Amino acid sequence: MSTLGPQAKSWQEMREWQIGLLRRSTGRSLEDWNAQVRDEGPGDEAGLRAWLAERGVTGYSQMLLVHERFGYPDFFTKSSDELVDAQYADRRHLRPVFDAVIAVLPEVGETEIQVRKTYVSLVTPRRTFAVVAPSTRTRVDLGLRWDDAPESPRISRAGSRLGGQVTVKIGLEGPGDLDDEVLGWMRTAHAANS
């Protein structure tokens, strides 16, 4: 059983969700799209992405069709726990920081955990509100999608390392850094993205 709890989605579950999203957004099945991509689509990834965008297929639906055409990354076959273990393999002393973030999620609001190869997305029923990543050997970054973040020496611009979903980050060096102030910021970001 996953130590991340029932709110963590496996890549297989994410794929099923993406298949449903593709059908809802285009009215066509994965099989239909795969046949059209095979028959008409460009033979390289960049070309396929542009071709799909011209047809209104973007985001997760586009990613699904690109993976269907060119193959899924190795990490798609790993469990959520295996992916998180790999993220912290060379910095085990930071794993308690990640575990502390996951432990407070019930206090933050309804959250789905989506584990990626190098980070973990925290998602409201509407969209990603936070990202957790071991950014250095001494720090885990908690990125938040928060346009109106206050001025604080603890908050800095997110940068590209945490992906395009988040706007600011808070560096956490130990579980104690996840204090009431940070918990309040997480709640605010969650509410703003729900």
N, C-alpha and C positions, 0 to 999 in steps of 0.2 A: 504494500500500500504506500502511496505517496506521502512523504512527510510534508508536502506543500498543501495538503488538504484537498477537499473536493472542488475547491474553486480553481484549481490549476488545470488548464486544458492541455492535453497532449497534442502533438503535431497532427496525429491522425484525426482527432476531434476538430482541430482547426481546419484541416482539409475538408472535412464534411461540412463545416460551417461555410467555408469558401465556396463549395459546390452549390449550397443553397443560396448564397448571396449572388453567385453568377446567374442562377436561374431567375431569382427575383429581379435582378437589375437588367437582365437582357431578354428574359422570356424564353431562353433557350437552354438546353441541357449541356452538361460537360461533354457528352459524347458528340453532340452536334458541333460544338465549338472545336473540339479536337479534330474532327473530320475536316472542317473548313480550314483550320490552321495547317493541317497536313497538306491539303490540296492547294491552298492559295497563299498561305503565309510565307513571309521571308525566311531564309535559312539561317539567319543570325539573330541573337537575342535583341540587340538594339533595334534592328529592323522590325522584329516581331512586336516589341513594345510600342513602337511608333504606329505600326499597322493596327494593333489592337486599340490604341488611343483614338485613332481616326474613326473607329467603330464604336466609340463610347465605352470601351472596356478599360478601366483604370483600377488602381489600388489593389486590394486583395484578389479581385477577380482576375486582373492582369497577371499578378504574381502566380496564381494557380495555373493559368494557361501556359505561362513561360516554363514553369516547372514540369508541367505535363509534356511539353515539347522537348525540352532539353535535359530533363532529369531532375530529380529531387536531391538536394544536398544531403550529405551523410547524416547530419544532425536531425533530419526528419525522422529517422528510425530510432532515435534515442528517446528515452522517457524524460519527463520533466526533471526528475531527481538526478538522472545521469547528466543532464545538461548543466544543472546548477552545481553538482559536484565537480564537473570539469571547470566551470568558471572559477571555483575557489581552490582548485587542486594545488596551486603553487602559492596560495595565500590563505591557508586554513584558519589562521588567526582572525580573518575578517568574516568568516562564515557566521559567527554569532551576530554580527551587525545585520546581515541579510535576514537571518532568522528573526531578529527583533522587529524588523520592518514587516515581515509577513505576519508576525504574532499580533501586531496592532491593527491589522486590516479590519477585523470586526468592529473596532471602535471608530473607524474612518467612514465606513459605508459599504454598500454592496459592491464587491470587487471581484473580478475574474483575474486570475493570474495566467499570463501567457509567457512561457519560457522560450527564449531564443538562444542562439549559440553563445552570445557574449553579454546578454543582459536579460532582464525580466521586465515585461510590461505589466502594469497594473491598470485594469480597464473597468470603467463604470459601465452601466448598461448602455451608455451612449458612445463612449470613446476612451482612448488612453488618457489617463490623468497623471500617471507617474511611471518612471523607469528606474530600476535599481541595477547598478553595475559596479563591479569591482574595478575601479578606474586606475588605481595605482597599487603598489605593494602595501601601502599604509592607509588606504582610504576607499570607502564605498561611496559612490555618488548616488544621491537620491534626486533624480530629475523630476520636476513638476511642470505641468502645462498650466501656467499661471501668468497671465498677461499683466495683472495688477499687483505683482509681488511687491512687498514693502522694501525700502532700503534697509539692509542689514549686513553687517560684516559676515554673517553666516551664509548669505545668499549671493550667488554669482551667476553670470550668464552660462547657459548650458553648453554651448559649443556643439560641434558635430558628433562628438564621441557618443552621445546619448541618443542620437537620432533626431529627426525633425519634429517629433511630437511635443517635446518638452522645451520650455523657454528658460528655466532657471534650474540651478542645482544647489544642493546642500551637501557638503562633505561630511561623512560620518566615519570617524576613526575607531569608534567603539560603540557597543550597545547603549551606553550612557548618553551618547550624543543624540539619541532619539528621545528627547525630552518633551515636556508639555508644549513648548513653543513649536517644535518641529511637527508634533502630532496635530496641533492646531493648523499649521500650514497645510498639512496633508488633507485635513478635513475641508479646508477652504478650497483647495485645488479640486478635490473630489466633487464638491458641491457645484463648482463653476463648470464642471465638465459632465454633469449628470443631466 
